[in-house]
C-alpha cells in the first residue's frame, strides 16, 4: 500500500507501518501476538511479505509523531495480495475535562469552587469536516445515534433524518464509531482532509444480541477477568464490583439498569434517556467511564446505554474519587469524579484466548 499526506497527497518517505495479529502457538496451544513492521520508501509505498495465508489484525501508520487510527484488516487464501493505503495529516492537541452533560456547568462550577481536580483527557483537533447519515438495514434513518471520531472531541447525535455533521477534526485516516441502543456498534475507517469535507453513510445492520434465558451455575472465575486485573482489584476491596453472575441475576435491559442497585450511584431520567450521577455529591457529581481499559466520554443523555448492549457486559467496577486505581487515573492529575469501569464479554473472552 501507500502512506500519503492527507492534505497534499504527497508521499511520506520514512513513515512506519505495523500490522499486529494473533496466531496459535503450537508449543503451548495459546494465541500469541505477532507484529510485522515496514518503512515507507521514497515513492510512498510499503510492502509486508511472507504473511500467513489467513489473517485478521490491526494496521496503522505513523509519521513524525502523528498516527492514523488502527484499521482492521482481513484476508485469506482467496486474496493473496491486499492493498491498504493510509493517510496522515496534521492535528492539534486539546486538553479537555470530561463532565457529564446534564447540569455540567453547575456541577463543574461547584467542583471548581471546592478546588477539586477533574479527570482530563488529551484529544486531537484540526480543520477537517465530516458529515453523513446513519441508516438501518432497510435504509431508513436512525435518529439519536451517537457518532464518534475516536481520539477527538468529535461526537454528535444524529437528527430525525439520521444526519450528522462534525467539524474541527484532524485530517488523515481516522476511526468512526456509531452506537445506538438496539443495534450492534459499527466501526469504520474514514479518510479526512482539510481540503474538502468527507461524506459517509453508515448502516447499522445487526441488532443488539438478546440472550435467551440461561441457568447460571457458580464456578471458577473466567481467566479473562484475571488477565484484565478485575479479580486482583476486587480482592483489594477498594471499590464496588459485579462479576458475570451478579450481572446475570439483574437481567438488565439497558446498561443504566445495572447501576440502579449500586449504592454510590443515581440513575436520573433525562427526557427519554438516562444519565448516571454520583449519589455521594449533592451537586450531582460527575462520573467518568472506562470501557475495556480506554476512557469513554459521556457527552449526551443516553450515551451510557449506547456504549454496548447490557447483555454484552462481563464485569463492572465502581470507584469513589479517592480510590481510583492508578491504571484508570489520568497521569499527573487527580479526579473528583466517581469512576465506572466496564468490561465487555468480547474483551474478556479475547484476553482469555
Secondary structure, DSSP 8 states (H G I E B T S, - for coil): -BEEETTT--B-TT-EEEEEEEEEETTTTEEEEEEEEEE--TTSB----S--SSEEEEEEEEETTEE---EEEEE-TT-S-----EEE---EEEEEE---STTHHHHHHHHHHTT----EEEEEE-SEEEEEEEEETTS-B-TT-EEEETTBS-EEE--TTSEEEEEEE--EEEEEEEE-TTB--EEEEEEE-SSS-EEEEEEE-SB------------S--HHHHHTTHHHHHHHTSSEEE-HHHHHHHT-SSHHHHHTT-TTEEEEEETTEEEEEETT-TTT--EEEEETTEEE---STTHHHHSS-GGGEEEEEEE-GGG--GGGS-TT----SEEEEEEEHHHHHHHH-
